[in-house]
Amino acid sequence: QVQLVESGGGLVQPGGSLRLSCAASGFTFSRYAMSWYRQAPGKERELVATITSIGRSTNYAGSMKGRFTISRDNAKNTVYLQKNSLQPEATAVYFCNARNLLNRHWGQGTQVTVSA
C-alpha cells in the first residue's frame, strides 16, 4: 500500500539545522510532485515547498523562500527538506505530500521543536 514515512524531526536548538526525509513506497515516486507542509500549534497546515516529479523545478511558499531547501532522490524514492538557522517559529509538525493529477497521499508527519 502507499506509504510516506517522514523522519529527521526532533528537538533542535535555535540556530541549529535539520534535514527531514520522507521515504515513499507503494506508488511510482518519479511520477509524483512532492511537497512539504507544516502545521504549527493552533494554526492551519501550510505549504512549505514543492518539487516537480523529476526535480527540475522547485517552488516555495512566499514566506518560506530562501529559508528552506527541498530536494529529491528518485533512485531512493525519498524527498528531503533542509533548513538552517532554525528559530522557534519553525516549531511544527512537518508533513510529506505526494500529488499527481489523480491522487494525493499524505505522511503521518514528524514533529520539529526549536527550543533552548
C-alpha positions as CSV (number, residue, x, y, z in Angstrom):
1,Q,0.0,0.0,0.0
2,V,1.0,3.6,-0.3
3,Q,3.3,4.8,2.4
4,L,5.0,8.1,3.1
5,V,7.3,8.0,6.2
6,E,8.8,11.2,7.5
7,S,11.9,11.2,9.7
8,G,14.5,13.6,11.0
9,G,12.4,15.6,13.3
10,G,13.1,16.2,17.0
11,L,14.3,18.9,19.4
12,V,16.7,21.4,17.8
13,Q,18.3,24.4,19.5
14,P,17.8,27.9,18.0
15,G,20.3,28.4,15.2
16,G,20.6,24.7,14.5
17,S,19.9,22.9,11.3
18,L,17.7,19.9,10.3
19,R,17.2,17.7,7.3
20,L,13.9,16.0,7.1
21,S,13.4,12.9,4.9
22,C,10.3,11.3,3.5
23,A,10.6,7.8,2.2
24,A,7.9,6.7,-0.2
25,S,6.7,3.3,-1.2
26,G,3.7,1.7,-2.9
27,F,3.5,4.0,-5.9
28,T,5.7,5.3,-8.7
29,F,7.5,8.0,-6.9
30,S,9.1,9.6,-10.0
31,R,5.6,10.4,-11.4
32,Y,4.6,12.5,-8.4
33,A,5.3,16.0,-7.5
34,M,6.4,16.1,-3.8
35,S,5.7,18.7,-1.2
36,W,6.4,19.5,2.4
37,Y,3.7,21.2,4.5
38,R,3.9,22.2,8.2
39,Q,1.3,22.8,10.9
40,A,2.2,24.9,13.9
41,P,0.3,24.6,17.1
42,G,-3.1,26.3,16.8
43,K,-2.6,27.1,13.1
44,E,-3.7,25.7,9.8
45,R,-1.5,23.4,7.7
46,E,0.6,25.5,5.3
47,L,2.7,24.7,2.2
48,V,6.4,25.0,2.6
49,A,7.8,23.8,-0.7
50,T,7.1,21.7,-3.8
51,I,9.4,19.9,-6.2
52,T,8.4,18.5,-9.5
53,S,8.4,14.8,-10.4
54,I,11.9,14.7,-11.8
55,G,13.2,17.5,-9.7
56,R,13.7,20.1,-12.4
57,S,11.7,22.8,-10.7
58,T,11.1,23.8,-7.1
59,N,8.6,26.3,-5.6
60,Y,8.5,27.8,-2.2
61,A,5.6,29.5,-0.4
62,G,6.3,33.2,-0.2
63,S,7.3,33.3,3.4
64,M,9.5,30.2,3.1
65,K,11.5,31.4,0.1
66,G,15.2,31.4,1.0
67,R,14.7,29.7,4.3
68,F,14.2,26.0,3.2
69,T,15.6,23.8,0.5
70,I,13.6,20.9,-1.0
71,S,15.3,18.1,-3.0
72,R,14.6,14.6,-4.0
73,D,16.4,11.4,-5.0
74,N,14.2,9.3,-7.3
75,A,16.6,6.4,-7.1
76,K,15.9,6.3,-3.3
77,N,12.2,7.2,-3.5
78,T,13.0,10.0,-1.0
79,V,12.3,13.7,-0.7
80,Y,14.2,16.0,1.7
81,L,13.7,19.3,3.4
82,Q,16.8,21.2,4.6
83,K,16.5,24.1,7.0
84,N,19.4,26.1,8.5
85,S,19.4,28.7,11.3
86,L,16.2,27.4,12.8
87,Q,14.2,29.7,15.0
88,P,11.3,28.8,17.5
89,E,8.7,29.9,14.9
90,A,9.7,26.8,12.8
91,T,8.2,24.6,15.5
92,A,5.6,22.5,13.8
93,V,4.6,19.1,12.6
94,Y,6.1,18.7,9.1
95,F,4.2,16.6,6.6
96,C,5.2,15.0,3.3
97,N,2.8,15.0,0.4
98,A,2.7,13.2,-2.9
99,R,0.5,14.5,-5.7
100,N,-0.3,13.9,-9.4
101,L,-3.4,14.5,-11.5
102,L,-5.4,11.7,-10.0
103,N,-4.0,11.0,-6.5
104,R,-2.8,12.7,-3.3
105,H,-1.1,11.0,-0.4
106,W,0.0,12.2,3.0
107,G,2.5,11.1,5.5
108,Q,1.8,11.0,9.3
109,G,4.2,13.9,10.0
110,T,7.3,14.4,12.0
111,Q,7.5,16.9,14.9
112,V,10.1,19.6,14.9
113,T,10.6,21.6,18.1
114,V,13.0,24.5,18.1
115,S,13.8,25.4,21.7
116,A,16.7,26.2,24.0
